[in-house]
Amino acid sequence: MSDKDKQSLAASAQSPEAESADAALRQIVDGFLRFHHDVFPQQEELFKKLATAQAPKAMFITCADSRIVPELITQSSPGDLFVTRNVGNVVPPYGQMNGGVSTAIEYAVLALGVQHIIICGHSDCGAMRAVLNPDSLEKMPTVKAWLRHAEVAKTMVASRMANGHLFIHGWVYNIETSEIKAYDADQGRFLPLDGSHPIPVATPKARF
């Protein structure tokens, strides 16, 4: 049997699942190649500036859900957002867990001087459904443990929030409509982010 015949036999014997997996990976690689050959050359000067430094406008904490793309939603360029993602866009209490979100917040605020932290949830969030129905996570113990931290940690940045140097924003993005509602601390409710009124902020007003 020739090598060509062997290759054809191997291809015909490949399962639909394997073919699907190969096609998915090929699509991702093809996307990179388009970026490398078509997109990157158009923004090469920007990437040269970003190669040695960054000064993001905000930190964006959101879910790992594949349907949420912070740069697309906010129409941001490379270097604009310092993004961290996890299941359920959870922010654990500071000090309880090393690494992950706490480390990212610490670096963004203290090293990069970020003044805005946007915590963005979304519609149809499986993680939040699981928080309401923890029995569904019995076969995923690490996810279950992680979602116990579904609360906001403010301890390590409290002073910057108090003097008006750091602002927290709570957003909920609707996948189906593209609308965002933002929490307003003054009114104690979520308001549409539609440009018709001042941008809602979840941080209490500066005390000094």
GROMACS elastic network, one bead per residue, 0.5 to 0.9 nm:
[ bonds ]
;  ai    aj funct       b0    kb
    1     4     6  0.81851   500
    1     5     6  0.61563   500
    1     6     6  0.67069   500
    2     5     6  0.51527   500
    2     6     6  0.63035   500
    2     7     6  0.87212   500
    3     6     6  0.50018   500
    3     7     6  0.62150   500
    3     8     6  0.86684   500
    4     7     6  0.51215   500
    4     8     6  0.62608   500
    4     9     6  0.86418   500
    5     8     6  0.50758   500
    5     9     6  0.61179   500
    5    10     6  0.85524   500
    6     9     6  0.50790   500
    6    10     6  0.61115   500
    6    11     6  0.85623   500
    7    10     6  0.50830   500
    7    11     6  0.61177   500
    7    12     6  0.86272   500
    8    11     6  0.50781   500
    8    12     6  0.61852   500
    8    13     6  0.85896   500
    9    12     6  0.51643   500
    9    13     6  0.61459   500
    9    14     6  0.87046   500
   10    13     6  0.51159   500
   10    14     6  0.63046   500
   11    14     6  0.52479   500
   11    15     6  0.88122   500
   11    19     6  0.89747   500
   12    15     6  0.81848   500
   14    17     6  0.82338   500
   14    18     6  0.63090   500
   14    19     6  0.67123   500
   15    18     6  0.52034   500
   15    19     6  0.63186   500
   15    20     6  0.86268   500
   16    19     6  0.50136   500
   16    20     6  0.60524   500
   16    21     6  0.85508   500
   17    20     6  0.50623   500
   17    21     6  0.61561   500
   17    22     6  0.85978   500
   18    21     6  0.50083   500
   18    22     6  0.60858   500
   18    23     6  0.85308   500
   19    22     6  0.50635   500
   19    23     6  0.61128   500
   19    24     6  0.86009   500
   20    23     6  0.50796   500
   20    24     6  0.61805   500
   20    25     6  0.87180   500
   21    24     6  0.51391   500
   21    25     6  0.63251   500
   21    26     6  0.85707   500
   22    25     6  0.52537   500
   22    26     6  0.60524   500
   22    27     6  0.86288   500
   23    27     6  0.61471   500
   23    28     6  0.87516   500
   24    27     6  0.52246   500
   24    28     6  0.65520   500
   24    29     6  0.88703   500
   25    28     6  0.51623   500
   25    29     6  0.62464   500
   25    30     6  0.85280   500
   26    29     6  0.50814   500
   26    30     6  0.59261   500
   26    31     6  0.84181   500
   27    30     6  0.50808   500
   27    31     6  0.61241   500
   27    32     6  0.87458   500
   28    31     6  0.50459   500
   28    32     6  0.64052   500
   28    33     6  0.87900   500
   29    32     6  0.50637   500
   29    33     6  0.62831   500
   29    34     6  0.87275   500
   30    33     6  0.50391   500
   30    34     6  0.62762   500
   30    35     6  0.86537   500
   31    34     6  0.51591   500
   31    35     6  0.62814   500
   31    36     6  0.86315   500
   32    36     6  0.60270   500
   32    37     6  0.85675   500
   33    37     6  0.60117   500
   33    38     6  0.81013   500
   34    37     6  0.53170   500
   34    38     6  0.54382   500
   34    39     6  0.68462   500
   34    40     6  0.87487   500
   35    38     6  0.54394   500
   35    40     6  0.57575   500
   35    41     6  0.86311   500
   36    39     6  0.62605   500
   36    40     6  0.53166   500
   36    41     6  0.74297   500
   37    40     6  0.65160   500
   37    41     6  0.67563   500
   38    41     6  0.61430   500
   38    42     6  0.71136   500
   39    42     6  0.54979   500
   39    43     6  0.68020   500
   39    44     6  0.86843   500
   40    43     6  0.52646   500
   40    44     6  0.56328   500
   40    47     6  0.80279   500
   41    44     6  0.50315   500
   41    45     6  0.84864   500
   42    45     6  0.81794   500
   43    46     6  0.54161   500
   43    47     6  0.65109   500
   43    48     6  0.88133   500
   44    47     6  0.51705   500
   44    48     6  0.61601   500
   44    49     6  0.87805   500
   45    48     6  0.50590   500
   45    49     6  0.64383   500
   45    50     6  0.87586   500
   46    49     6  0.52262   500
   46    50     6  0.63122   500
   46    51     6  0.86815   500
   46    78     6  0.82031   500
   46    79     6  0.89674   500
   47    51     6  0.59334   500
   47    78     6  0.79555   500
   47    79     6  0.88644   500
   48    51     6  0.51450   500
   48    52     6  0.77861   500
   49    52     6  0.66531   500
   49    53     6  0.70043   500
   49    54     6  0.83837   500
   50    53     6  0.52663   500
   50    54     6  0.58663   500
   50    55     6  0.88949   500
   50    78     6  0.81182   500
   50    79     6  0.67851   500
   51    54     6  0.82038   500
   53    79     6  0.89392   500
   54    79     6  0.59800   500
   54    80     6  0.83824   500
   54   112     6  0.77346   500
   55    58     6  0.88951   500
   55    79     6  0.66945   500
   55    80     6  0.72343   500
   55    81     6  0.86966   500
   55    82     6  0.88256   500
   55   112     6  0.63797   500
   55   113     6  0.80175   500
   55   114     6  0.79508   500
   56    59     6  0.73267   500
   56    78     6  0.89353   500
   56    79     6  0.55189   500
   56    81     6  0.51216   500
   56    82     6  0.59159   500
   56   108     6  0.86071   500
   56   112     6  0.74790   500
   56   113     6  0.86128   500
   56   114     6  0.67910   500
   57    79     6  0.81865   500
   57    80     6  0.53072   500
   57    81     6  0.60639   500
   57    82     6  0.79235   500
   57   114     6  0.64819   500
   57   115     6  0.76026   500
   57   116     6  0.73611   500
   58    80     6  0.69918   500
   58    81     6  0.53713   500
   58    82     6  0.62629   500
   58    83     6  0.85332   500
   58   108     6  0.85032   500
   58   114     6  0.56638   500
   58   115     6  0.65161   500
   58   117     6  0.58681   500
   58   118     6  0.72438   500
   59    80     6  0.88313   500
   59    81     6  0.57029   500
   59    83     6  0.57889   500
   59    84     6  0.77894   500
   59   104     6  0.89111   500
   59   105     6  0.78506   500
   59   108     6  0.68548   500
   59   109     6  0.86714   500
   59   114     6  0.67285   500
   59   115     6  0.81890   500
   59   116     6  0.62179   500
   59   118     6  0.60975   500
   59   119     6  0.84308   500
   60    70     6  0.74119   500
   60    81     6  0.63563   500
   60    82     6  0.60131   500
   60    84     6  0.64018   500
   60    85     6  0.82892   500
   60   116     6  0.84717   500
   60   117     6  0.60225   500
   60   119     6  0.61465   500
   60   120     6  0.72567   500
   61    82     6  0.84389   500
   61    83     6  0.59413   500
   61    84     6  0.50428   500
   61    85     6  0.58244   500
   61    86     6  0.81297   500
   61    89     6  0.60636   500
   61    90     6  0.81687   500
   61    91     6  0.83272   500
   61   101     6  0.83024   500
   61   117     6  0.73785   500
   61   118     6  0.60145   500
   61   120     6  0.61252   500
   61   121     6  0.86215   500
   62    65     6  0.84470   500
   62    68     6  0.79005   500
   62    70     6  0.79196   500
   62    83     6  0.77172   500
   62    84     6  0.65882   500
   62    85     6  0.50095   500
   62    86     6  0.67448   500
   62    87     6  0.83513   500
   62    88     6  0.73572   500
   62    90     6  0.79235   500
   62   118     6  0.81843   500
   62   119     6  0.59856   500
   62   121     6  0.61290   500
   62   122     6  0.84724   500
   63    66     6  0.83911   500
   63    68     6  0.71798   500
   63    84     6  0.84121   500
   63    85     6  0.51597   500
   63    86     6  0.50800   500
   63    87     6  0.53364   500
   63    90     6  0.78429   500
   63   120     6  0.74775   500
   63   121     6  0.66238   500
   63   122     6  0.78657   500
   63   125     6  0.84880   500
   63   127     6  0.88027   500
   64    67     6  0.85368   500
   64    68     6  0.75026   500
   64    84     6  0.86967   500
   64    85     6  0.50190   500
   64    87     6  0.52987   500
   64    88     6  0.72114   500
   64    89     6  0.73077   500
   65    68     6  0.58280   500
   65    69     6  0.87310   500
   65    85     6  0.85279   500
   65    86     6  0.81997   500
   65    87     6  0.72560   500
   65    88     6  0.81858   500
   65   125     6  0.79662   500
   65   126     6  0.87984   500
   66    69     6  0.74334   500
   67   175     6  0.75292   500
   68    72     6  0.84611   500
   68    73     6  0.78347   500
   68   122     6  0.79663   500
   68   173     6  0.85863   500
   68   175     6  0.78477   500
   69    72     6  0.53496   500
   69    73     6  0.61155   500
   69    74     6  0.86386   500
   70    73     6  0.51560   500
   70    74     6  0.60637   500
   70    75     6  0.79989   500
   70    76     6  0.78769   500
   70    81     6  0.81727   500
   70    83     6  0.78754   500
   71    74     6  0.53767   500
   71    75     6  0.53934   500
   71    77     6  0.67983   500
   71    78     6  0.80772   500
   71    80     6  0.84165   500
   71    81     6  0.74586   500
   72    76     6  0.67504   500
   72    77     6  0.89734   500
   73    76     6  0.79608   500
   73   178     6  0.79391   500
   76    79     6  0.82786   500
   76    80     6  0.59355   500
   76    81     6  0.71821   500
   77    80     6  0.56148   500
   77    81     6  0.79257   500
   78    81     6  0.73292   500
   79    82     6  0.74210   500
   82   104     6  0.86488   500
   82   108     6  0.72333   500
   82   114     6  0.86796   500
   83   104     6  0.86560   500
   84    89     6  0.84550   500
   84   100     6  0.82780   500
   84   101     6  0.69088   500
   84   104     6  0.70926   500
   84   105     6  0.88719   500
   85    88     6  0.84537   500
   85    89     6  0.62351   500
   85    90     6  0.86214   500
   85   101     6  0.82277   500
   86    89     6  0.52727   500
   86    90     6  0.67468   500
   86   100     6  0.87367   500
   86   101     6  0.83200   500
   87    90     6  0.69102   500
   87   126     6  0.88132   500
   87   127     6  0.63285   500
   87   143     6  0.77903   500
   87   146     6  0.82034   500
   87   147     6  0.79072   500
   88   121     6  0.72844   500
   88   122     6  0.89371   500
   88   125     6  0.72024   500
   88   126     6  0.78161   500
   88   128     6  0.63555   500
   88   147     6  0.73346   500
   88   150     6  0.78406   500
   89   119     6  0.70723   500
   89   120     6  0.69635   500
   89   121     6  0.63882   500
   89   127     6  0.88241   500
   89   150     6  0.82868   500
   90   101     6  0.80668   500
   90   119     6  0.86170   500
   90   146     6  0.80798   500
   90   147     6  0.71019   500
   90   149     6  0.65258   500
   90   150     6  0.52037   500
   90   151     6  0.68001   500
   90   152     6  0.75284   500
   91    94     6  0.82978   500
   91   101     6  0.62095   500
   91   102     6  0.73482   500
   91   119     6  0.86474   500
   91   149     6  0.67426   500
   91   150     6  0.65534   500
   91   151     6  0.61364   500
   91   152     6  0.52856   500
   91   153     6  0.59810   500
   92    95     6  0.84270   500
   92    96     6  0.72148   500
   92    97     6  0.73371   500
   92   101     6  0.72557   500
   92   102     6  0.71682   500
   92   146     6  0.82959   500
   92   147     6  0.88918   500
   92   148     6  0.84801   500
   92   150     6  0.67152   500
   92   151     6  0.64009   500
   92   152     6  0.65900   500
   92   153     6  0.59484   500
   93    96     6  0.60373   500
   93    97     6  0.79094   500
   93   102     6  0.79931   500
   93   149     6  0.69534   500
   93   150     6  0.89495   500
   93   151     6  0.71828   500
   93   152     6  0.66709   500
   93   154     6  0.75631   500
   93   155     6  0.78770   500
   94    97     6  0.71821   500
   94    98     6  0.87402   500
   94   101     6  0.89180   500
   94   102     6  0.59532   500
   94   153     6  0.56324   500
   94   154     6  0.73220   500
   94   155     6  0.64558   500
   94   156     6  0.67104   500
   95    98     6  0.68487   500
   95   102     6  0.75704   500
   95   156     6  0.87976   500
   96   102     6  0.89738   500
   97   100     6  0.77864   500
   97   101     6  0.87551   500
   97   102     6  0.74776   500
   98   101     6  0.86281   500
   98   102     6  0.71102   500
   98   103     6  0.70401   500
   99   102     6  0.62345   500
   99   104     6  0.75918   500
  100   103     6  0.55853   500
  100   104     6  0.63084   500
  100   105     6  0.88500   500
  101   104     6  0.50283   500
  101   105     6  0.61379   500
  101   106     6  0.85260   500
  102   105     6  0.51949   500
  102   106     6  0.61061   500
  102   107     6  0.85989   500
  102   153     6  0.83619   500
  102   156     6  0.89523   500
  103   106     6  0.50702   500
  103   107     6  0.61180   500
  103   108     6  0.85051   500
  104   107     6  0.51965   500
  104   108     6  0.60073   500
  104   109     6  0.85529   500
  105   108     6  0.50819   500
  105   109     6  0.60329   500
  105   110     6  0.82621   500
  105   117     6  0.84080   500
  105   156     6  0.89877   500
  105   157     6  0.87888   500
  106   109     6  0.54415   500
  106   110     6  0.57893   500
  106   111     6  0.75999   500
  106   156     6  0.76724   500
  106   157     6  0.81930   500
  107   110     6  0.53902   500
  107   111     6  0.50154   500
  107   112     6  0.65608   500
  107   113     6  0.85108   500
  108   111     6  0.57909   500
  108   113     6  0.62855   500
  108   114     6  0.55871   500
  108   115     6  0.87645   500
  109   112     6  0.58014   500
  109   115     6  0.69852   500
  109   116     6  0.88518   500
  109   117     6  0.89325   500
  109   157     6  0.78915   500
  109   166     6  0.82211   500
  110   113     6  0.56272   500
  110   114     6  0.78021   500
  111   114     6  0.82866   500
  114   117     6  0.75813   500
  114   166     6  0.75933   500
  115   160     6  0.88335   500
  115   164     6  0.89973   500
  115   165     6  0.60652   500
  115   167     6  0.60482   500
  115   168     6  0.85321   500
  116   165     6  0.87161   500
  116   166     6  0.58573   500
  116   168     6  0.59809   500
  116   169     6  0.73424   500
  117   166     6  0.76716   500
  117   167     6  0.63001   500
  117   169     6  0.60953   500
  117   170     6  0.86346   500
  118   167     6  0.84763   500
  118   168     6  0.60460   500
  118   170     6  0.60321   500
  118   171     6  0.69936   500
  119   168     6  0.75940   500
  119   169     6  0.60603   500
  119   170     6  0.50595   500
  119   171     6  0.60920   500
  119   172     6  0.84513   500
  120   169     6  0.81021   500
  120   170     6  0.60434   500
  120   172     6  0.55017   500
  120   173     6  0.68776   500
  120   182     6  0.89398   500
  121   125     6  0.78301   500
  121   170     6  0.79236   500
  121   171     6  0.61319   500
  121   173     6  0.61907   500
  121   174     6  0.89039   500
  122   125     6  0.60796   500
  122   171     6  0.80620   500
  122   174     6  0.57675   500
  122   175     6  0.69177   500
  122   180     6  0.87063   500
  123   172     6  0.71906   500
  123   173     6  0.63045   500
  123   174     6  0.50827   500
  123   175     6  0.60844   500
  123   176     6  0.82061   500
  124   127     6  0.89833   500
  124   128     6  0.84363   500
  124   129     6  0.81953   500
  124   174     6  0.83484   500
  124   175     6  0.79321   500
  125   128     6  0.54857   500
  125   129     6  0.64487   500
  125   130     6  0.87620   500
  126   129     6  0.50259   500
  126   130     6  0.61535   500
  126   131     6  0.87360   500
  127   131     6  0.63564   500
  127   132     6  0.88919   500
  127   143     6  0.86818   500
  127   147     6  0.75220   500
  128   132     6  0.65617   500
  128   133     6  0.86216   500
  128   147     6  0.83995   500
  128   150     6  0.88322   500
  129   132     6  0.52193   500
  129   133     6  0.61827   500
  129   134     6  0.84396   500
  130   134     6  0.52716   500
  130   135     6  0.78215   500
  130   136     6  0.63213   500
  130   137     6  0.68527   500
  130   144     6  0.82125   500
  130   147     6  0.82851   500
  131   134     6  0.55181   500
  131   144     6  0.81780   500
  131   147     6  0.65941   500
  131   148     6  0.78277   500
  131   150     6  0.81990   500
  133   136     6  0.59860   500
  133   137     6  0.80347   500
  134   137     6  0.55494   500
  134   138     6  0.74741   500
  134   144     6  0.70407   500
  135   138     6  0.56814   500
  136   139     6  0.77348   500
  136   140     6  0.84738   500
  137   140     6  0.50083   500
  137   141     6  0.66002   500
  137   142     6  0.89485   500
  137   143     6  0.71579   500
  137   144     6  0.57788   500
  138   141     6  0.61036   500
  138   144     6  0.75287   500
  139   144     6  0.89579   500
  140   143     6  0.54705   500
  140   144     6  0.62621   500
  140   145     6  0.88180   500
  141   145     6  0.61518   500
  141   146     6  0.85652   500
  142   145     6  0.50778   500
  142   146     6  0.60908   500
  142   147     6  0.86563   500
  143   146     6  0.50161   500
  143   147     6  0.61792   500
  143   148     6  0.88209   500
  144   147     6  0.53453   500
  144   148     6  0.66850   500
  145   148     6  0.54435   500
  145   149     6  0.76787   500
  146   149     6  0.58552   500
  146   150     6  0.79140   500
  147   150     6  0.54013   500
  148   151     6  0.82354   500
  149   152     6  0.82464   500
  153   156     6  0.79083   500
  153   157     6  0.87905   500
  154   157     6  0.57246   500
  154   158     6  0.57418   500
  154   161     6  0.87268   500
  155   158     6  0.52895   500
  155   159     6  0.85083   500
  156   159     6  0.79159   500
  156   160     6  0.89470   500
  157   160     6  0.54966   500
  157   161     6  0.63646   500
  157   162     6  0.87650   500
  157   166     6  0.77366   500
  158   161     6  0.51444   500
  158   162     6  0.61287   500
  158   163     6  0.88349   500
  158   166     6  0.87062   500
  159   163     6  0.63459   500
  159   164     6  0.86446   500
  159   165     6  0.85315   500
  159   166     6  0.87434   500
  160   163     6  0.53900   500
  160   164     6  0.62010   500
  160   166     6  0.52942   500
  160   167     6  0.84534   500
  161   164     6  0.52386   500
  161   165     6  0.58713   500
  161   167     6  0.61969   500
  161   168     6  0.80788   500
  161   203     6  0.71357   500
  161   204     6  0.79683   500
  161   205     6  0.84322   500
  161   206     6  0.68331   500
  161   207     6  0.87934   500
  162   165     6  0.76714   500
  162   166     6  0.80613   500
  162   203     6  0.88790   500
  162   204     6  0.79439   500
  162   205     6  0.75781   500
  162   207     6  0.54397   500
  162   208     6  0.67164   500
  163   166     6  0.79135   500
  163   205     6  0.86005   500
  163   206     6  0.50145   500
  163   207     6  0.59826   500
  163   208     6  0.50444   500
  164   167     6  0.70581   500
  164   203     6  0.88992   500
  164   204     6  0.89911   500
  164   205     6  0.71609   500
  164   207     6  0.77025   500
  164   208     6  0.76212   500
  165   206     6  0.84207   500
  166   203     6  0.83161   500
  167   201     6  0.71360   500
  167   202     6  0.74918   500
  167   203     6  0.56029   500
  167   204     6  0.86074   500
  168   201     6  0.65720   500
  168   202     6  0.54931   500
  168   203     6  0.51989   500
  168   204     6  0.89612   500
  169   182     6  0.70193   500
  169   183     6  0.68876   500
  169   184     6  0.84601   500
  169   200     6  0.76127   500
  169   201     6  0.53073   500
  169   203     6  0.70156   500
  170   181     6  0.83395   500
  170   182     6  0.55547   500
  170   183     6  0.52759   500
  170   184     6  0.83282   500
  170   190     6  0.85816   500
  170   200     6  0.87963   500
  170   201     6  0.75049   500
  170   202     6  0.60164   500
  171   180     6  0.64198   500
  171   181     6  0.56372   500
  171   183     6  0.64513   500
  171   190     6  0.82458   500
  171   193     6  0.87807   500
  172   179     6  0.83295   500
  172   180     6  0.54895   500
  172   181     6  0.53124   500
  172   182     6  0.65193   500
  172   183     6  0.85955   500
  172   190     6  0.87166   500
  173   177     6  0.86648   500
  173   178     6  0.65713   500
  173   179     6  0.59475   500
  173   181     6  0.67262   500
  173   182     6  0.89225   500
  174   177     6  0.56490   500
  174   178     6  0.52307   500
  174   179     6  0.52939   500
  174   180     6  0.61865   500
  174   181     6  0.83784   500
  175   178     6  0.54155   500
  175   179     6  0.76879   500
  176   179     6  0.82340   500
  177   180     6  0.88364   500
  179   192     6  0.74845   500
  179   193     6  0.74194   500
  179   194     6  0.81220   500
  180   191     6  0.84911   500
  180   192     6  0.60558   500
  180   193     6  0.55065   500
  180   194     6  0.79356   500
  181   190     6  0.56474   500
  181   191     6  0.51941   500
  181   193     6  0.54205   500
  181   194     6  0.85576   500
  181   200     6  0.89881   500
  182   189     6  0.82260   500
  182   190     6  0.50642   500
  182   191     6  0.53216   500
  182   192     6  0.62225   500
  182   193     6  0.61134   500
  182   199     6  0.80586   500
  182   200     6  0.58988   500
  182   201     6  0.73560   500
  182   202     6  0.79196   500
  183   187     6  0.84850   500
  183   188     6  0.71390   500
  183   189     6  0.56037   500
  183   191     6  0.62277   500
  183   192     6  0.88341   500
  183   200     6  0.60527   500
  183   201     6  0.63046   500
  183   202     6  0.54176   500
  184   187     6  0.55362   500
  184   188     6  0.56506   500
  184   189     6  0.55927   500
  184   190     6  0.58751   500
  184   191     6  0.67380   500
  184   199     6  0.84368   500
  184   201     6  0.51214   500
  184   202     6  0.52257   500
  184   203     6  0.81679   500
  185   189     6  0.71308   500
  185   190     6  0.88086   500
  185   200     6  0.75745   500
  185   201     6  0.61866   500
  185   203     6  0.61997   500
  185   204     6  0.60518   500
  185   205     6  0.85798   500
  186   189     6  0.82402   500
  186   200     6  0.85588   500
  186   201     6  0.82243   500
  186   202     6  0.80920   500
  186   203     6  0.88524   500
  186   204     6  0.73706   500
  186   205     6  0.84840   500
  187   190     6  0.82823   500
  188   202     6  0.86202   500
  190   200     6  0.81755   500
  191   194     6  0.87191   500
  191   200     6  0.70705   500
  192   195     6  0.84123   500
  192   196     6  0.87663   500
  192   200     6  0.86846   500
  193   196     6  0.79338   500
  193   197     6  0.83032   500
  193   198     6  0.89679   500
  193   199     6  0.69074   500
  193   200     6  0.76724   500
  194   197     6  0.76081   500
  194   199     6  0.87227   500
  195   198     6  0.72409   500
  195   199     6  0.73793   500
  196   199     6  0.87734   500
  197   200     6  0.82785   500
  198   201     6  0.89819   500
  201   204     6  0.78831   500
  203   206     6  0.83831   500
  204   207     6  0.84268   500
